[in-house]
Every structure is written in structure tokens, then in C-alpha cells.
């Protein structure tokens, strides 16, 4: 799904080998400042980062928050292989209200760097699903809670839907963003929209390539999938801008990531692409639209990678004790990271009252959320 991120990031990674005292000096200064902003000094806070034995291998888990008594959020990141660890400075404000558990999956990020390709063990969708359950149990035991909020983004929502549906005893709510909905190859909207953008831009050769692929992802080769993802991102100005400024900018300035860690991020993302073909035939409607936990989708209003219209269509068919849908304005993919303060407001005003209430409230549909600039924008 994020083949373009890998392609673009690899270009940036290559540039890292070019000497440049000014570039590296600026990076060192910004990383030092970000490290200071990331520091948690509150007496009731928690800042634990390290490797935990999950699924038989050492996997990177971060547990951070200003107050241990706050609700716990367990994240399941996208990609596959695109960890959320580099974005801590952008989501720093979330940790004032929630304890955030971030995990670099098997085959991704610092977990990949720890063991290399030979040390990842079985790398399948089913194995990562079981890992996610183990991480959830670890978070519950470490923080002394019975249930956590499950926050999934992008490819992570493929796991998230199944975790929330199968294990309501572990999750107080499901929150999906950049929601990826599989439909067994029926939907053609995203493919058609890409063709329209390419033709409007006069990119007839690229349009011909996409047309020849057809809309059914189940029939694509790995090379076709990568080409589609690259064109999908590059043809949309908002998505490309977010990739450059938010995704790559955050990686470059992350105080938690050395140059070697960034190299491991890119290599892990490439390694993790082996997971994607096994999910191409998934059908989320057929798997079930009934959830026993509150169900929320907060989606960018212009998402071309995981189309907003498809996410909304799935949401409309969901049955849950409470459900809510919100559009994040002026956002494509990575909506929560482009507008972290808007996303936090949705968590505080829509999710928090539900998970802290002794009784469920009637289902609601949320109004669009206005965009605003959050702190920590990389420059």
C-alpha cells in the first residue's frame, strides 16, 4: 500500500550518504530540540521503550504518557512495515490525555533492525495478528487495565477490524483512520479515479499502464501493485505534500531514529511487502459488519490511497453499540498525522466520553472536523 513511500524514502536515504555538514548539523539541532519536547517528567507519567518478547522474537514496544491513570491506546501501524515510531513529536499532545502504546511489528522498523531478515521468524498476516493480541495483553498487564482503545491506521486497519470484531473483551473501542476496506475486488472507484487524474494531467502512458492492470487488486503482480501505489500518490498533490512534509520530514527529525534506524525502516518496509498478497482477497463485508465495541472512523476527506467513499460505505453498514464517522478536512492519507490536533479533539470529544461512560449512548454520525496546524511540523 505504501510502495511510493518506500520508493521516495529510498531516494532520500541515498542522499543521506552525501556529506553535508549543514544538513546534518541542522538535523542534529532539530533532533535535540525534539528530544527535549518528548521528555516526560510528570510524577505519574510513564516512558518505557525497548524490546519485548512477542511471538517468540524481540519486538520494539513504546509505552508513553503523562499520567498512568489515563485511558490506554494501543496502535496498530500501517504499511505493511511503516511504523508509527517516527511520529512521536507530532502526536506529543496525545500523551497528555492518553497512554500511547506503539509497536514496531515483526518485519518493521526497530524490530526488523534487531533481528534482520533472518530473525523475523514467520512473517504472515496470521502471525502478525497473533502478535497484535500479545501486544494488547502485554499493555493490559503492564498498565493494569482490562481493556484498551484500539487505534489502527492504513494497512493496520486490516488487522484492526478483525481484532475488534473477534476480541471485544480486550478493546473498549475501535478507532480507524486511513481506513483500508477490502471488498473482494468488487470496488472500482479508486482505480477509476486514478485513471481520471492521470488523463487530466496528460499522462497518457501512465494511464495506459493502469488501465491494462484492471481494477481487481487480486490479479496484480507485486510490481503492478508498487506501480499503482506510486502513481496513486504522485498524481495527488495533497498526498504527495503530506508524504514529503509529514512522513519523510518526521522520519528525518525523529529523536528516536539514527541514520541506521532509518535504513532499517526502509529495508523493513521492503521486507514486509510479502504480507500484502495474502490480504488481496479479503472481503470485510463478508467477514462481518457487526461489532460489539464502539466503532469510530476518522478519515481524511480527500484520501486517494484508502478511498474515503469506500470507508464511509463500510461504516454505514456497521452495527455497533455506538458508532461515529468524521471527515478531517484538507487531509488525504496520513490524516491523523497531518492534523494531529484535530484528531486529538475527535478522540477527546467523541471517543473519550463513550469509553468512560458507564452506559453506551445511541449511535451518532459526526460532522466534518475543521483542519488546523498542529505543533511539531518539521521544517
N, C-alpha and C positions, 0 to 999 in steps of 0.2 A: 504493500500500500504506500510506503514511503520511499519508493525507489529513487525518486528525484532528490530527496533529502540526502540519500547516500551518494548519489552522483555529484551533487553540488558540494556536499561536505568533503568528498574525496578531493575535489579541486582545491578547496580551502586547506585541507590537510597537506596537500602537496606544497602549498605556499608556505606552510609553517617551516619547511626545511630551508627556506631562503633567508639568509642573515638579514636582520633589520633591527638595529638597536632601538630605534624609535618605536617600532611596532611592539617589540617585546617589553620595552620599558613602560609603554602605555598600558599594556596588558597586566604587567606586574602591579602597577599602581592601582588600577581598577579592581583587580582581584583582591588586593589588600584591603581596599575600602569595602568591598562586598563582604569579605570575611568578617569585618567589624560589624557590619549591619546584620549579619547572620548570627552573631553571638547571642546566646540565650543565658541571661544572668538571673532571671527571676527565681526565687527560692523554691517555688513549686513546679518549676519547669523541668523539661527533660530534653537532652540532646545526646542520643546514642546512635552511633554509626559504626557499622562493622559487618563482619561476616557471620552468618548464622547457618547452621546445618539444616538445610531444607532439601528434601527429596534425595538425600544421600550425597549431596555436594555442598560446598561452601557458597552461599549466595549473599549478596550485599543487601542489607536492610538498614534503613534510616528511620529513627523514631524521634520526632521533634515537636515541641510545643511549649508554650509559656506557662501552662497550668495542666498538670496531670489529670485534674478533675474534668477537663473539657471533653466533649464528645470525641471519639476516635474515628478517624477517616483512614481507610486502607485504600491505596491507589493501585490500579492495575494499568500499566502503561501501554502505549501503542507500539507501532512498528509494522511487523514484528521487529523487536530488537532496539526500539527507540525509547530509551529510558527517560524518566522524568527527573532524574537526579540533577541535571544541569540547571533546572529552572527554579531552584530554591530561592534565589534572590527576588525573582518576580512574584513568587507566592508567599513571601515572608509574612505578609499581613494575615494570611490564613492561620498561621501558627499562634496568633493571639486568641483565637476563638476555638480552634480545634487542635488535637494532637494528630499530626500527619505522619502516616507510615508509608514510606516509599521503598520500593523493592526493585532492584535490577534483576529481571528474570534470568533464568537459565539461558545462556547463549547471548546475553546482552550486557553492555556496559562493564561495570566493575566485576560482575560475576564472570563474564567472559574473560576479562583480564586476569582474574585469579587463576583459572584453570586452563585457559587457552582452549582451542577447539577440541583437543583430546580429553579435556577434563570436564566437559559439559554433560556427559552421560547421554541418556536417551533424550533427544530433543524433538518432541512431538507435541501436538496440541493437547493430547490427553495427559501427557506428563506435566506440562505447564499448568494445566487445570488443577491437577492434584497438588502441585507446588503452591498455587494460589490459596488452596484450602489450608495448607500447612502454615503459610504466612499469616493467614487470618487467625488460626488457632494460636500461633506464636504471639500475635498482637494482643489477643484477648487475655492470654495468660500473663504476658509481661505487664500489661496495664490494668489487670484486674477488672475487666468488663466482660459482659456476657455476649454483647453484640456490637458491631461496628457499622459505620456508614461505608458502603462500597462505592467508590468513585472510580469509574473506568473511562478511559479516553481512547478514541480511534480504534486501532486493532484490539486494544484491551477490552473494548465493549463486547467483542465476540466471546470472550471469557465471561465478562460481567453479566450478560443476560443469563447465561447458564448457571453461574454461581448464585445469582439472586433467585432464580426460579427453583433451583434444586435444594438450596440451603437457607430457607427463611429463618431458621433458628440462629444463624450466625450474623445476619445483616438486619440492621434497623431500617435501612432504606437503600435503594439503588439510585445513583445519580450517574447518568451517562452524558458525555459531551463528545462532539465529533462522532456521534453515534453511527456505528457501522451496522447496517441491516442486511443480512443475507436473505435472498428470496429464491434460491434455487435457479437463478439465471433468468427469471421472468422479466425483471425490470430493464428497460432500455433507455430510461431517461438520461442517465449520466453520460452514456455513450453518445446519444443524440446531441446533448448539449455541447460536448467536446467537439463533435463534428461541426456544429454551428459556429463555435468560437474560431476554430481553425479556418473555416471557409471565409468567415467575415474578415479575418486577418490576412487573407490571400495566401495562406499556407497550404496550397493545393496538394503538394507531395505528402505532407504530414496527414492531411485529411484522407488521402487515398490509403495510407498505411492503416489508419484507424478504421476506415470503412471495411477494409479487407479482413480485419481481425473479427469483425462482428461484435455484437453486444454481450454474448454469453461468455463470462469470465471462466467458466468451467472448461472451455475449449482452448484457452490461451496457453501458450508456452511461457516459460519463465521470462524469456527475452521479450515477448509481446507484452507481458504484464509490466515489466520495467519500462518499456517504451511508452505504454499508455500512461503510467503514473507520471513519467517525466513530462509528457505533453500536457497532461491534465493540470499540473502545477504551473508549468511555464507559460501556459496560454491564459492564465487568470492573474491579472496584476495584483489583486489583493492577496491571493495565496502566495505568490512569489515574494511580495514585500514582507509578509509575515515570516516566510521561511528565512529570508536574509536577515531581517532585523531582530526577530524574536527567537527563532530556533538557533540559527548559527551564531547570532550575537550573544545569546545566553551561554552557549557552549564555550565560546572563546573567553568569556569573562567569569566563568564559574570558579569560585574559590576552592571547590572540591575536586577540580579536574586539572591534572597536569597535562602536558602535551602527550604523554604516554597514555593517559586515561582517554583523551580524545581519540587517539589512534585506536584504542580498544573499542571505543564506541562505534566507530565506523566499521571496523572489522567484525564486531559482533552483530551489527545490523546486516551486513552481508551474509554472515553465517546463519542468521536467523531466518533468512528468506526461505529456507527449506520448510518452514512451518506452513507457509501460505497455501500451497497447492492442496493440502489436506482439508482446508476450510472452504474451498471454492464451491462445493456442492451443498453447503449448509443452507437450511431454509428455516429462518427464525419464526415465521408464521406457523409452519408445520410443527416445529418443536414446542410451540405453545405460547399463548399471549396472556395467560393467567398467572399473576404474581401475588404472593401472599404478603409482600412487603410494599411500603410506599414506593412509588416509581416516578422518577423525575428525569426529563431530558432537557438540557440547556444547550442549544445548538446555535452555531453561527448562522446568521441569516443569509449568508452567501457561500455556503460550503459546497465546493465543487468536487471534493475528494470523497466525502461521505455525504451525499446529497441531502440537503435539508428536507426536501419534499418526501423522500423515502422514509426518513426518520419520523416525520410527522405522521405519515400514513401508518407506520407501525404503532406509534404512540396511540393513535385514535382507536386501534383495535385492542389495546392493552386493557385488561381488567385488573384493578389493584385496589386495596383499601383506600388509598389516596394517590392521585396522580397529578402531575403538573408538567406543562411544557412552556418553555420560554425561548424566544429568539434573542440572541445577543447581536445587537446592531453593529454594522460595519465590521463584521468578522466573517472570515471564511473558516478554513480548518485551523486548528490550534486556537479556538475561540477563547477558552479559559485562560490561555497564556497571553494572548494579545490584550485582553481586557480583564486582568485578574481581579480588579476591584469590583467590577460589575458581577463577575462570577461569585465573589465572596458575598456580595449583597444578596444574591439569589440563595446562596447557602444559608445565610442568616435569616432572611425573611420568609423563605419558602420551605426549606428543609428542617432547620433547627426547631421551629415551633411544632412540627409534626413528630420528630423523634423524641422531643422532651415532653410531649403531651401524654397524659395517661390514657386518653381515648382518641381514636382516629377521627379525623374530620372528613366531610364529604369531598368527593373528587373535585378538583378545580383545574381550570385551564389558565395559564399565566399569560400576562400581557408582555409585549416586547420589552426588553431591557435596554435602556439607552447606553451607548458606548461612552467610555471615559478613559483617559490615560492613567495607567497605574504606575506606581513607583518602580524604580529599578529598570527603566527602559535602557537597554545597552546602547552606547553611543560609540 
